[in-house]
Amino acid sequence: MPKLYEVNTENEVLCYLPSGKVTDKGQKTQLMQDGDTCWFFSTKRLANATGVQIVDSTAKEKYRLISNFRKTQSRLDSAVLIAATLLAKNYSTNKIHGAAIGALLAQRGVTNAYRFSPSLIQKIISRTSPEGQALPRQLKDLKKDAKIIQEYVERYKKLNPEPIISYNSKTIESIVLWLKARNPYQSQLLECACDTADSLSRLSSVEFSGQHQYWAARPRQLVVKETSTPLSADPFAKIFSPAKPSVIILGAGPSSTMGSTATPELTVAEKQERRKLALADFNQKINKETFNVFGMQTTTFTTPEGLRDRLKEHGPVIMSGYYGKSFYTAPYHILKDQHGHIQTLGTRQLIGWKQTEAKGTDSFNPLLEHQIIIIGIKFDTDTPNRSQVIFIDPSDSSFPGEQRKAYSISFERLSRNRSTIYRDQVTAHYSTSERHHEMLFDKEMKVVPTSMVRRLLTFGMVAAVATGATYAVYNKMSLKV
């Protein structure tokens, strides 16, 4: 069945994706991705836009497991960001828990923390059911998440006791990277990854079966857990030798976890590196498994002509690489040609960056790729590698009746910045669904788009309120808790 296009000529292609999130009751706001979960949100966004439906019961269970892992990663990433923000503002240790509660409430849209006193926040907390009854979504796991934030703060302060001098986005970003490279974040996320891998394996997952059936066996040995010391006949042993956290050593027997020196233990740095690599490997596999669950297929191309043909044949495609805001030194802006005219494709006004604003590839962290959805191309017959590739980003929110942001980069940069997994050719994934939203297409094509400036302002203001761009929010408010 043919795909839907806003533009489809010999040299220009713009695939149609409905605005917002499509539901049985119509369209609603589609919020930006949570944390570093572009691998999930971009795939689900394309699936939603192309009418994918998961019918098979096994596939539904796989989706539930993948979604639960995504939620855990989102919660931990959120906790890291809040912890980094509070650290950057030099909160004292005894105020961290209260500040964390207030920040979580603000982030979840319950309230702006500065409007509430500690006593009122405590009343809200006390109303969360200790018996484990169902709670409103905004209050779910509130105490648990606050405790995680406190753990991150205490861990950082233990190894970095000096006060932080400057409070800005770069400071917060550096603290976030520090926290994610160490425990307890690494072990918390890796433990969830191991549980997810084991469960998917039992469901005959493509990525976690066969030779990868016991994928979690070795990574699980790198998860830090608190263990008790062996029982001793000495009545004072418990007093003078309290139980200490012990790390299960990779490849060692049970005796080595009790303090035996028979097998050399990995250094802290080695454990951190192996956890990082294990998580990177899991991310690749869970990403591919997500493609499988949503019925996405693989396609390849090596030239801009090839990309143009794939878009004409398959519609939008998903790609991973070093794309988006994080890989530039300046905010995006409306693109203009050499004559000062705003660049467009169809009714879309294109946004992006200048060549001089791109970060050097030597500064990229190979493990921090970003997944985007390519929706179009403006083919340049004179210099094909300078053809403009149009994409949308899962880190943006999308609202009903408002066109999605459309970013532009050259095919040359698209190819150069592609995922490190693929070397010889550009690899992408596309939806095979035939349930296209033709009624929405007919409806939205009749709507005269708002101006780009107004649209960008709307996106910026609503997204900041709806999704809680955390450090930007905290920079404007005083958390007196």
C-alpha positions in Angstrom: 0.0 0.0 0.0 1.5 3.4 -0.9 2.7 5.7 1.9 1.3 9.2 2.4 3.4 12.2 1.3 3.2 15.9 1.6 5.7 16.3 -1.2 6.7 13.7 -3.7 8.4 14.9 -6.8 11.5 13.8 -8.7 14.0 15.6 -6.4 11.9 16.4 -3.3 10.3 14.0 -0.9 8.4 14.9 2.4 6.7 12.0 4.1 3.5 12.7 6.1 3.4 12.0 9.9 0.3 13.1 11.8 0.9 15.7 14.5 0.6 14.7 18.1 -0.1 11.2 19.2 -2.9 9.3 17.4 -5.4 7.5 19.7 -8.8 5.9 19.2 -10.3 9.1 20.5 -8.3 11.4 18.2 -5.0 13.2 18.6 -3.4 14.3 21.9 -0.1 15.9 22.9 2.9 13.7 22.3 5.6 14.6 24.8 9.3 14.5 24.3 11.4 11.5 25.2 12.2 10.8 28.9 15.9 10.6 29.6 18.2 8.9 27.1 15.5 6.7 25.6 15.4 7.9 22.0 15.7 4.2 21.0 12.2 3.6 22.3 10.4 6.9 21.6 11.5 7.2 18.0 10.4 3.7 17.1 7.1 4.0 19.0 6.6 7.4 17.4 7.0 6.0 13.9 4.8 3.0 14.8 2.1 5.3 16.1 2.3 7.6 13.0 2.0 4.6 10.6 -0.8 2.8 12.5 1.2 -0.2 13.8 -0.9 -2.4 16.1 0.6 -5.2 18.3 -1.9 -8.1 18.2 0.1 -11.2 19.0 0.0 -12.0 22.8 3.8 -12.9 22.9 4.6 -9.6 21.1 2.5 -7.7 23.6 4.4 -9.3 26.5 7.7 -8.4 24.9 6.5 -4.9 24.5 5.5 -4.7 28.2 9.0 -5.9 29.2 10.7 -3.4 26.9 8.4 -0.6 28.1 9.1 -1.4 31.7 12.8 -1.2 31.1 12.3 2.1 29.4 10.4 3.4 32.4 13.1 2.3 34.7 15.8 4.0 32.6 13.6 7.1 32.4 13.2 7.2 36.2 16.9 6.8 36.8 17.8 9.4 34.2 15.4 11.8 35.8 16.8 11.1 39.2 20.3 11.7 37.9 19.3 15.1 36.4 17.5 16.2 39.6 20.5 15.1 41.7 22.9 16.9 39.5 20.8 20.1 39.6 20.6 20.0 43.4 24.3 19.3 43.7 25.1 22.3 41.3 23.0 24.5 43.7 25.0 23.2 46.7 22.1 21.9 48.7 23.1 20.7 52.2 22.8 17.0 52.8 20.0 17.3 55.3 17.8 19.2 52.8 18.3 16.9 49.8 15.4 14.6 50.5 12.9 17.4 50.9 14.2 19.2 47.9 14.1 15.9 45.9 10.4 15.5 46.8 9.6 19.0 45.8 11.5 18.7 42.5 9.7 15.4 41.6 6.4 17.0 42.3 7.2 20.0 40.1 8.6 17.8 37.4 5.5 15.6 37.4 3.2 18.6 37.1 1.7 18.3 40.6 2.8 21.7 41.6 5.6 24.2 41.5 7.7 23.3 44.5 8.3 26.8 45.6 4.6 27.4 46.3 4.5 24.7 48.9 5.9 24.4 52.4 7.7 21.3 53.7 4.8 20.5 55.9 2.3 20.5 53.1 4.6 18.3 51.0 4.8 15.9 53.9 1.0 15.7 54.0 1.0 14.8 50.3 3.6 12.1 51.0 1.7 10.7 54.0 -1.4 10.2 51.8 0.5 7.8 49.6 -0.7 4.3 50.6 1.9 2.3 52.6 -0.2 -0.8 52.0 0.7 -0.7 48.3 -2.7 0.3 46.9 -2.9 2.0 43.6 -1.7 5.6 43.6 -2.1 8.5 41.2 0.5 8.3 38.5 2.2 11.5 39.7 2.7 10.2 43.2 3.8 6.7 42.2 7.2 5.7 43.6 7.7 9.3 44.9 9.5 8.2 48.1 11.5 5.6 46.3 12.7 8.1 43.6 13.6 10.7 46.3 15.7 8.1 48.0 17.5 7.3 44.8 18.2 11.0 44.2 19.6 11.2 47.8 21.8 8.2 47.1 23.2 9.9 44.0 23.9 13.1 45.9 25.6 11.4 48.8 27.7 9.3 46.4 28.9 12.4 44.6 29.6 14.4 47.7 31.5 11.6 49.2 34.0 11.7 46.4 33.7 15.4 45.5 33.3 17.2 48.9 34.3 20.7 47.6 31.4 23.1 47.0 30.5 23.7 43.3 31.5 27.2 42.2 29.3 27.8 39.2 25.7 26.8 38.6 24.9 26.4 34.9 23.8 23.8 32.3 27.4 22.8 31.6 28.0 22.1 35.3 24.9 20.0 35.5 25.8 18.1 32.4 29.2 17.2 33.7 27.7 16.0 37.0 25.2 13.9 35.1 27.9 12.2 33.1 29.9 11.6 36.3 26.9 10.0 38.0 26.0 7.8 35.0 29.5 6.4 34.8 29.4 5.0 38.3 27.4 3.2 40.9 24.7 3.2 42.1 23.3 4.2 38.7 25.2 1.6 36.7 24.2 -1.3 38.9 20.5 -0.2 39.2 20.1 0.1 35.4 22.2 -3.1 34.7 20.2 -5.2 37.1 17.0 -4.2 35.3 18.7 -4.9 32.0 19.6 -8.4 33.2 16.1 -9.1 34.4 14.6 -7.9 31.1 17.1 -10.0 29.0 16.2 -13.1 31.0 12.5 -12.5 30.6 12.8 -11.8 26.9 14.9 -15.0 26.5 12.1 -17.1 27.9 9.8 -15.6 25.3 12.1 -16.7 22.5 13.3 -13.1 21.8 15.3 -12.7 18.6 18.1 -10.8 20.3 18.2 -12.7 23.6 17.8 -16.3 22.5 20.2 -18.8 20.9 23.8 -17.9 21.6 22.5 -14.9 23.6 20.1 -16.9 25.7 22.1 -16.4 28.9 23.2 -12.8 28.0 22.6 -11.7 31.6 24.9 -14.3 33.3 28.2 -12.3 33.1 26.8 -8.8 33.4 24.8 -9.8 36.5 28.1 -10.6 38.2 29.0 -6.9 37.9 25.9 -5.7 39.8 26.8 -4.4 43.3 24.6 -5.8 46.0 24.8 -5.6 49.8 25.5 -9.0 51.3 25.8 -10.3 54.9 29.0 -11.6 56.4 29.0 -15.3 57.4 27.7 -16.2 60.8 30.4 -16.2 63.4 30.6 -17.9 66.8 32.2 -14.7 68.2 29.3 -12.7 69.9 31.2 -9.5 69.3 32.0 -10.1 65.6 28.8 -8.3 64.5 29.8 -5.2 66.6 33.4 -4.9 65.6 33.1 -6.3 62.0 29.8 -5.0 60.6 28.6 -6.2 57.3 30.0 -4.2 54.4 28.8 -4.0 50.7 30.7 -6.6 48.7 31.1 -6.7 44.9 30.6 -10.0 43.1 33.7 -10.4 41.1 33.5 -11.2 37.4 34.4 -14.8 36.8 35.1 -15.6 40.4 33.6 -18.2 42.7 31.2 -17.6 45.6 34.1 -17.6 48.1 35.6 -14.5 46.5 32.6 -12.5 47.4 33.3 -13.1 51.1 36.6 -11.3 51.0 38.9 -14.1 49.7 42.1 -13.0 48.0 42.5 -16.2 46.0 41.1 -14.6 42.9 42.3 -11.1 42.0 39.4 -8.6 42.1 38.8 -6.1 39.3 39.6 -2.5 40.0 36.8 0.0 40.4 37.7 1.5 37.1 37.6 -1.9 35.4 34.1 -2.7 36.9 32.8 0.7 35.7 34.1 0.1 32.2 32.7 -3.4 32.0 29.3 -2.3 33.3 29.4 0.5 30.7 30.1 -1.9 27.9 27.5 -4.3 29.1 24.9 -1.6 29.1 25.9 -0.4 25.6 25.6 -4.0 24.3 22.2 -4.3 26.0 21.0 -1.0 24.5 21.9 -2.3 21.0 20.0 -5.5 21.5 16.9 -4.0 23.2 16.8 -1.4 20.3 16.8 -4.2 17.7 14.2 -6.2 19.8 12.0 -3.1 19.8 12.2 -2.9 16.0 11.2 -6.6 15.9 8.2 -6.1 18.2 6.9 -3.2 16.1 7.5 -5.0 12.8 10.2 -2.6 11.5 12.3 -3.8 8.6 15.9 -3.0 7.7 17.0 -1.1 4.6 20.4 0.3 3.4 21.7 3.0 1.1 25.0 4.6 0.3 24.1 7.7 -1.7 21.5 10.6 -1.5 19.8 9.1 -4.5 19.5 5.8 -2.5 17.9 7.6 0.5 15.5 9.4 -1.8 14.4 6.1 -3.4 14.0 4.5 0.1 11.8 7.3 1.2 9.7 7.0 -1.9 9.4 3.2 -1.4 9.2 2.8 2.3 8.2 6.2 3.8 10.0 7.6 6.9 13.0 5.7 8.1 14.7 5.5 11.6 18.5 6.1 11.9 20.9 6.1 14.7 24.0 8.3 14.9 25.4 11.6 16.2 22.4 13.8 15.3 20.4 16.5 17.0 21.0 19.3 19.4 23.6 17.7 21.5 26.1 17.6 18.7 26.2 21.4 18.0 27.6 24.3 19.9 24.6 26.6 19.4 20.8 26.4 19.5 19.0 25.6 16.2 17.7 28.4 14.1 15.5 29.0 11.0 17.6 28.2 8.0 18.0 30.8 5.1 19.5 30.5 1.7 22.2 32.7 0.2 19.6 35.3 -0.8 18.2 35.5 2.8 15.1 33.6 2.0 13.7 31.1 4.5 14.4 27.5 3.4 11.3 25.3 3.0 10.1 21.9 1.9 6.5 22.0 1.0 4.8 24.0 3.8 7.6 23.3 6.2 10.1 25.9 7.3 13.4 24.2 8.0 15.5 24.6 11.1 19.1 23.5 11.8 22.6 24.8 12.2 25.5 26.3 10.3 28.5 24.1 9.4 30.6 26.1 11.8 28.3 25.2 14.7 28.9 21.5 14.5 31.0 19.8 17.1 34.0 17.8 15.9 33.5 14.1 15.7 36.5 13.6 17.9 34.4 15.0 20.8 31.6 12.5 20.4 31.1 9.8 23.0 30.7 6.6 20.9 28.1 5.2 23.4 25.9 8.3 23.3 24.2 8.0 19.9 20.8 9.5 19.1 18.0 8.0 17.1 15.9 10.2 14.8 13.2 9.7 12.1 14.1 10.9 8.6 11.0 12.2 6.8 12.3 13.9 3.7 15.1 15.0 1.3 15.8 18.0 -1.0 18.0 16.4 -3.6 20.7 18.7 -5.0 21.5 17.6 -8.6 24.7 19.7 -8.8 26.3 18.6 -5.5 24.4 15.4 -4.3 26.3 15.2 -1.0 25.0 18.6 -0.1 21.4 17.4 -0.5 19.3 18.4 2.5 18.0 15.5 4.7 14.9 16.4 6.8 14.3 14.7 10.1 12.2 14.9 13.3 13.6 14.4 16.8 12.0 12.4 19.6 13.4 15.0 22.0 10.7 17.4 20.8 7.1 17.4 21.8 4.4 17.4 19.2 0.9 19.0 19.5 -2.3 18.4 17.6 -2.8 21.0 14.9 0.9 22.0 15.0 3.4 20.8 12.5 6.4 19.0 13.9 9.8 20.6 13.9 11.7 19.7 10.8 15.5 19.8 11.1 17.8 19.8 8.1 21.3 18.4 7.7 23.4 17.6 4.7 23.6 14.0 3.4 27.3 14.3 3.8 26.9 14.9 7.6 24.2 12.3 7.9 26.5 9.7 6.4 29.6 10.8 8.3 27.8 10.9 11.7 26.0 7.6 11.3 26.1 4.9 14.0 29.5 3.3 14.7 27.8 -0.1 14.3 27.5 0.4 10.6 30.6 1.1 8.6 30.2 0.4 4.9 26.7 1.6 4.3 23.9 3.6 5.9 21.4 1.4 7.7 17.9 2.4 8.6 14.6 0.9 9.6 11.1 1.5 8.3 7.5 0.6 9.2 5.7 -2.1 7.2 2.3 -1.1 8.5 -0.5 -0.5 6.0 -2.8 1.2 8.5 -2.1 4.7 7.4 -4.1 7.7 8.8 -5.6 8.8 5.6 -8.5 10.8 7.2 -6.0 12.7 9.3 -3.9 13.3 6.3 -6.8 14.8 4.4 -7.7 16.9 7.4 -4.2 18.3 8.2 -3.3 19.0 4.6 -6.2 21.5 4.5 -4.9 23.4 7.6 -2.9 26.5 6.9 0.3 26.2 9.0 1.1 28.8 11.6 4.3 30.8 11.1 7.5 29.2 12.1 8.4 31.8 14.7 5.0 31.3 16.4 5.3 27.6 16.2 8.8 27.5 17.8 7.6 29.8 20.6 4.6 27.5 21.2 6.8 24.4 21.2 9.3 26.0 23.6 6.9 27.3 26.1 4.5 24.3 26.2 7.3 21.7 26.2 9.0 23.4 29.1 5.8 23.3 31.2 4.6 19.9 30.1 7.9 17.9 30.3 9.8 19.8 32.9 13.1 20.8 31.3 14.6 20.2 34.7 17.7 22.3 35.1 16.1 25.2 33.2 13.1 25.1 35.6 15.3 24.9 38.7 17.3 27.9 37.5 14.2 30.0 37.7 12.7 28.8 41.0 13.8 28.7 44.6 13.3 25.3 46.2 12.8 26.3 49.8 12.2 23.0 51.4 
